[in-house]
């Protein structure tokens, strides 16, 4: 497949930041008569049952689905540049009642919290993990996210103590995503030829080595037993790693690669770390976390989660981290959609 590069990416969070970089390159592309196609990640207000157009995406793995479409567009020369964009004003754009309504899935009107809470026993049974071990890993994961968050956030504002209390049997508030954020993100993809025409510096070109988006049909909570083993996550990992021709475990363990796990809810990053082969059993995760950070954002609670834009945000942050890193050359970003039936993996290289 033709090489694809992220040639620019930027974001706005709660009115901080700008789209100056991406907008400037878009303007230049139009001046040079390059053809630009836009793909859009939709906001929370777009219903899960609503029919989407071919250029629209919605889920926590939407960035991977959009990249898959973008690579096809570029490889068939239907565009010179592809813009992947999305915005959602989750903090100021909805009333509490509206937000609660939009966060429910399907005709059963279950929230992600309810669905994942019912999936935990299925997950524990599959992986032969008892509840005591689950809670130990859950807490170690949040400590790992906190370590990263304090590095990247000088103010170190932590959640109110009420969020450390149980919301369900298996989850505290801090184990869930925090969508209280107004967010806008843009990312530009092009080929090497397109990047040359736009005079993009080599350092700013981050190559997409591998990308996958795997989806299994979801029929409400009846599908949870099919999701819990996360075989489809393994398929997504294998596809992306095969494309990338990369031994990710070796690169990660030797600090040559960064990872951003999708962290809502704890069983999701547990499954990722196991399916990536970073541990041989889930009980090894706490020891792994003592030496390695598993997010670049601080996770979806501390680092905030702009709903369907979470994977786009993680890719934007990963690109920034790789460009500024003296050691890491590779990055793997994980996306997880709906009750986990959608899985996405993107591997990039600076």
C-alpha positions as CSV (number, residue, x, y, z in Angstrom):
1,X,0.0,0.0,0.0
2,X,1.1,3.5,-0.8
3,X,2.8,5.3,2.2
4,X,0.5,7.6,4.1
5,X,1.6,10.4,6.4
6,X,0.0,12.6,9.0
7,X,1.4,15.9,7.8
8,X,-0.4,18.1,10.4
9,X,-2.6,17.8,13.4
10,X,-3.9,20.2,16.1
11,X,-6.7,20.5,18.6
12,X,-8.6,23.0,20.7
13,X,-9.6,22.1,24.3
14,X,-12.0,24.4,26.2
15,X,-11.0,27.2,23.9
16,X,-7.3,26.7,24.3
17,X,-5.2,25.9,21.3
18,X,-6.0,26.5,17.6
19,X,-6.2,25.0,14.2
20,X,-3.7,27.4,12.7
21,X,-1.3,24.6,11.5
22,X,-3.9,22.5,9.8
23,X,-5.9,25.5,8.4
24,X,-2.7,27.0,6.9
25,X,-1.8,23.8,5.1
26,X,-5.4,23.4,3.9
27,X,-5.3,26.9,2.5
28,X,-2.0,26.1,0.8
29,X,-3.3,22.9,-0.6
30,X,-6.2,24.8,-2.2
31,X,-3.9,27.4,-3.6
32,X,-1.8,24.7,-5.2
33,X,-5.0,23.2,-6.7
34,X,-4.7,20.0,-4.7
35,X,-8.0,18.1,-4.1
36,X,-9.0,17.8,-0.4
37,X,-11.5,15.4,1.0
38,X,-13.0,15.8,4.4
39,X,-14.0,12.9,6.8
40,X,-16.0,13.8,9.9
41,X,-16.2,12.2,13.3
42,X,-19.7,13.1,14.6
43,X,-20.7,14.5,17.9
44,X,-22.6,12.9,20.8
45,X,-25.8,14.4,19.5
46,X,-25.8,12.1,16.5
47,X,-27.9,9.1,17.5
48,X,-26.3,5.6,17.5
49,X,-29.2,4.4,15.4
50,X,-29.1,7.2,12.8
51,X,-27.8,6.3,9.4
52,X,-24.4,7.8,8.7
53,X,-23.0,9.0,5.4
54,X,-19.8,7.4,3.9
55,X,-17.7,10.3,5.1
56,X,-19.1,10.2,8.7
57,X,-17.9,8.1,11.7
58,X,-19.0,7.7,15.3
59,X,-17.4,5.6,18.1
60,X,-14.4,5.5,20.3
61,X,-12.5,3.8,17.4
62,X,-13.7,6.3,14.8
63,X,-10.2,7.7,14.0
64,X,-9.1,4.2,12.9
65,X,-12.2,3.7,10.8
66,X,-11.6,7.2,9.2
67,X,-7.9,6.4,8.6
68,X,-8.9,3.2,6.8
69,X,-11.2,5.2,4.5
70,X,-8.5,7.9,4.0
71,X,-5.8,5.5,3.0
72,X,-8.1,4.0,0.3
73,X,-9.0,7.5,-0.9
74,X,-5.3,8.5,-1.2
75,X,-4.1,5.2,-2.7
76,X,-6.8,5.4,-5.4
77,X,-5.8,9.0,-6.0
78,X,-9.3,10.3,-5.4
79,X,-7.8,13.1,-3.3
80,X,-4.4,14.6,-2.6
81,X,-5.1,15.4,1.1
82,X,-7.6,14.0,3.5
83,X,-8.9,16.0,6.5
84,X,-10.2,14.0,9.4
85,X,-12.0,16.4,11.7
86,X,-14.5,16.6,14.5
87,X,-15.8,18.8,17.3
88,X,-18.0,18.3,20.3
89,X,-18.8,20.8,23.0
90,X,-19.6,18.3,25.7
91,X,-19.1,20.7,28.6
92,X,-21.2,23.6,27.4
93,X,-23.3,22.2,24.5
94,X,-25.7,19.9,26.3
95,X,-27.9,20.0,29.4
96,X,-27.3,17.2,31.9
97,X,-30.6,15.5,30.7
98,X,-29.5,15.7,27.0
99,X,-26.0,14.3,27.8
100,X,-27.6,11.4,29.7
101,X,-30.0,10.7,26.9
102,X,-27.4,10.7,24.1
103,X,-25.0,8.5,26.1
104,X,-27.4,5.6,26.1
105,X,-27.0,2.8,23.4
106,X,-29.7,1.2,21.4
107,X,-33.3,0.3,22.2
108,X,-32.3,-1.1,25.6
109,X,-31.2,2.3,26.7
110,X,-28.2,1.0,28.5
111,X,-25.3,3.3,29.3
112,X,-21.7,2.2,28.8
113,X,-21.3,2.0,32.5
114,X,-24.2,-0.5,32.9
115,X,-23.0,-2.6,29.9
116,X,-19.4,-2.8,31.0
117,X,-20.4,-3.6,34.6
118,X,-22.3,-6.6,33.3
119,X,-19.3,-7.7,31.2
120,X,-16.8,-7.8,34.0
121,X,-17.9,-11.2,35.4
122,X,-17.7,-12.6,31.9
123,X,-14.2,-11.2,31.4
124,X,-13.0,-12.5,34.8
125,X,-14.4,-16.0,34.0
126,X,-12.7,-16.0,30.6
127,X,-9.3,-14.9,32.0
128,X,-9.6,-16.9,35.2
129,X,-9.1,-13.8,37.3
130,X,-10.7,-13.4,40.8
131,X,-12.3,-10.1,41.9
132,X,-9.4,-9.3,44.4
133,X,-6.9,-9.5,41.5
134,X,-9.2,-7.4,39.3
135,X,-9.3,-4.6,41.8
136,X,-5.5,-4.7,42.3
137,X,-5.0,-4.3,38.6
138,X,-7.7,-1.7,38.3
139,X,-6.1,0.5,40.9
140,X,-2.6,0.0,39.5
141,X,-3.8,1.1,36.1
142,X,-5.1,4.4,37.5
143,X,-1.9,5.0,39.4
144,X,-0.1,4.6,36.0
145,X,-2.4,7.1,34.3
146,X,-1.8,9.5,37.2
147,X,1.9,9.3,36.8
148,X,1.7,10.3,33.2
149,X,-0.9,13.0,33.9
150,X,1.3,14.7,36.4
151,X,4.2,14.8,34.0
152,X,2.2,16.5,31.2
153,X,-0.1,18.7,33.4
154,X,2.0,21.1,35.5
155,X,-1.1,22.1,37.6
156,X,-1.7,18.5,38.5
157,X,-5.4,19.0,39.2
158,X,-6.9,15.7,40.3
159,X,-10.5,14.6,40.6
160,X,-12.6,15.4,43.6
161,X,-12.5,12.7,46.2
162,X,-16.1,11.7,45.4
163,X,-14.9,10.3,42.1
164,X,-12.8,7.7,43.9
165,X,-16.0,6.2,45.4
166,X,-17.7,3.2,43.7
167,X,-20.3,3.9,41.0
168,X,-21.0,0.2,40.6
169,X,-19.6,-3.0,42.0
170,X,-16.6,-2.8,39.7
171,X,-16.0,0.8,38.8
172,X,-15.2,4.1,40.5
173,X,-15.8,7.4,38.9
174,X,-12.1,7.7,38.0
175,X,-12.2,4.4,36.2
176,X,-14.7,5.9,33.7
177,X,-14.2,8.5,31.0
178,X,-14.7,12.2,31.9
179,X,-16.4,13.8,28.9
180,X,-16.6,17.3,30.5
181,X,-14.7,19.0,27.8
182,X,-15.3,21.2,24.7
183,X,-13.1,19.7,22.0
184,X,-12.2,20.3,18.3
185,X,-9.6,18.2,16.5
186,X,-8.2,18.2,13.0
187,X,-5.6,15.9,11.3
188,X,-4.3,16.0,7.7
189,X,-3.2,12.9,5.8
190,X,-1.4,12.8,2.5
191,X,1.1,10.8,0.5
192,X,4.8,11.5,0.3
193,X,4.2,13.2,-3.1
194,X,1.5,15.4,-1.6
195,X,3.7,16.3,1.4
196,X,6.5,17.3,-1.1
197,X,4.1,19.6,-3.0
198,X,3.1,21.2,0.3
199,X,6.7,21.6,1.4
200,X,6.0,19.7,4.7
201,X,9.3,19.3,6.7
202,X,10.5,15.8,7.1
203,X,10.3,16.1,10.9
204,X,6.6,16.9,10.7
205,X,5.8,13.9,8.6
206,X,4.6,11.0,10.7
207,X,4.0,7.8,8.8
208,X,1.0,5.5,9.4
209,X,2.7,2.1,9.3
210,X,-0.3,0.1,10.2
211,X,-4.0,0.7,10.8
212,X,-7.0,-1.6,11.5
213,X,-10.6,-1.3,12.4
214,X,-12.5,-4.4,13.4
215,X,-16.2,-4.6,14.1
216,X,-18.4,-7.4,15.3
217,X,-22.2,-7.1,15.1
218,X,-23.7,-5.8,18.3
219,X,-27.2,-7.0,19.4
220,X,-27.4,-5.2,22.8
221,X,-26.3,-6.9,26.0
222,X,-26.8,-10.3,24.5
223,X,-23.5,-9.7,22.6
224,X,-21.4,-9.2,25.8
225,X,-20.3,-12.9,26.0
226,X,-19.0,-12.6,22.4
227,X,-17.1,-9.4,23.2
228,X,-15.6,-10.4,26.6
229,X,-12.7,-12.6,25.3
230,X,-11.5,-9.7,23.0
231,X,-10.6,-12.1,20.2
232,X,-11.6,-9.3,17.8
233,X,-9.1,-7.0,19.5
234,X,-6.4,-9.5,18.8
235,X,-7.4,-9.5,15.1
236,X,-7.1,-5.8,15.0
237,X,-3.7,-5.9,16.6
238,X,-2.5,-8.6,14.3
239,X,-3.6,-6.7,11.2
240,X,-2.0,-3.4,12.2
241,X,1.3,-5.1,13.3
242,X,1.5,-7.2,10.2
243,X,1.1,-4.0,8.1
244,X,3.7,-2.2,10.2
245,X,6.2,-5.1,10.1
246,X,7.0,-4.2,13.6
247,X,7.8,-6.2,16.8
248,X,5.9,-3.8,19.0
249,X,6.7,-5.6,22.2
250,X,10.4,-5.4,21.6
251,X,10.2,-1.7,20.7
252,X,8.0,-0.9,23.7
253,X,10.0,-2.8,26.3
254,X,13.2,-1.0,25.0
255,X,11.5,2.5,25.2
256,X,11.5,2.8,21.4
257,X,7.7,2.8,21.2
258,X,5.0,4.6,23.1
259,X,1.5,3.3,23.8
260,X,-1.8,4.9,24.3
261,X,-4.4,2.5,25.7
262,X,-8.1,3.2,25.6
263,X,-8.8,3.3,29.4
264,X,-12.5,3.3,29.8
265,X,-13.3,0.8,31.5
266,X,-10.4,-1.1,33.2
267,X,-11.1,-4.4,31.5
268,X,-10.3,-2.7,28.1
269,X,-6.7,-1.8,28.8
270,X,-6.3,-5.1,30.6
271,X,-7.4,-6.9,27.4
272,X,-5.1,-4.7,25.3
273,X,-2.0,-5.3,27.4
274,X,-2.6,-9.1,27.3
275,X,-3.5,-9.2,23.6
276,X,-0.5,-7.2,22.7
277,X,1.6,-9.8,24.4
278,X,3.1,-7.4,26.9
279,X,2.1,-9.8,29.7
280,X,1.6,-13.5,29.7
281,X,-1.3,-13.3,32.2
282,X,-3.3,-10.4,33.6
283,X,-1.8,-10.9,37.0
284,X,1.6,-9.6,35.6
285,X,0.1,-6.2,34.7
286,X,0.9,-4.5,38.0
287,X,4.6,-5.3,37.6
288,X,4.6,-4.1,34.0
289,X,3.0,-0.8,35.1
290,X,5.8,-0.1,37.6
291,X,8.2,0.4,34.7
292,X,6.1,1.4,31.7
293,X,3.5,4.1,31.0
294,X,0.6,2.9,29.0
295,X,-0.9,6.2,27.9
296,X,0.4,9.4,26.5
297,X,-2.7,11.4,27.5
298,X,-3.1,10.4,31.1
299,X,-6.1,8.3,30.2
300,X,-9.7,9.2,29.5
301,X,-10.6,10.4,33.0
302,X,-7.7,12.7,33.8
303,X,-6.9,13.6,30.2
304,X,-10.6,13.9,29.4
305,X,-12.6,12.1,26.8
306,X,-14.3,13.9,24.0
307,X,-16.6,10.9,23.3
308,X,-16.2,9.8,19.7
309,X,-13.2,12.0,19.3
310,X,-11.1,10.2,21.9
311,X,-9.0,8.2,19.4
312,X,-8.5,11.2,17.2
313,X,-7.2,13.2,20.2
314,X,-4.9,10.3,21.2
315,X,-3.4,10.2,17.8
316,X,-2.8,14.0,17.8
317,X,-1.1,13.8,21.2
318,X,0.9,10.7,20.1
319,X,2.2,12.5,17.1
320,X,3.3,15.5,19.2
321,X,5.0,13.2,21.7
322,X,6.9,11.3,19.0
323,X,8.1,14.4,17.3
324,X,9.5,15.8,20.5
325,X,10.9,12.5,21.8
326,X,14.6,11.8,21.7
327,X,14.2,8.1,22.1
328,X,10.8,6.8,20.9
329,X,10.2,6.4,17.1
330,X,7.0,4.5,17.1
331,X,3.6,4.9,18.7
332,X,0.6,2.6,19.0
333,X,-2.9,4.1,19.7
334,X,-5.9,1.9,20.7
335,X,-9.5,2.8,20.0
336,X,-12.5,1.1,21.5
337,X,-16.1,1.7,20.4
338,X,-19.6,1.2,22.0
339,X,-19.6,-1.8,24.3
340,X,-16.2,-2.9,22.9
341,X,-17.5,-4.5,19.8
342,X,-15.4,-2.0,17.7
343,X,-11.7,-2.1,18.0
344,X,-9.1,0.0,16.3
345,X,-5.3,0.1,16.3
346,X,-3.0,2.7,14.6
347,X,0.8,2.4,14.5
348,X,2.8,5.4,13.5
349,X,6.5,6.2,13.0
350,X,8.3,9.5,13.0
